[in-house]
């Protein structure tokens, strides 16, 4: 196993469609500015309710990326 060093950041993605889409948006946005993304951990899920229905989802993630040598 390699001796890499990792850093993690916390970000929140959102979507009116669902939790999976909120996660996908968060990872896609992080990949625009961070390199060597390796993992994510879902730390919380919350949402907005409107007219008795779920209107919006938010997924907060820790995203881990490998630091360059």
Buried (B, 14 or more C-beta within 10 A) or exposed (E): EEEEEEEEEEBBBBBEEEBEBBBBBBBEEBEEEBEEEEEBEEEEEEBEEEEEEEEBBBBBBEBBBBEEE
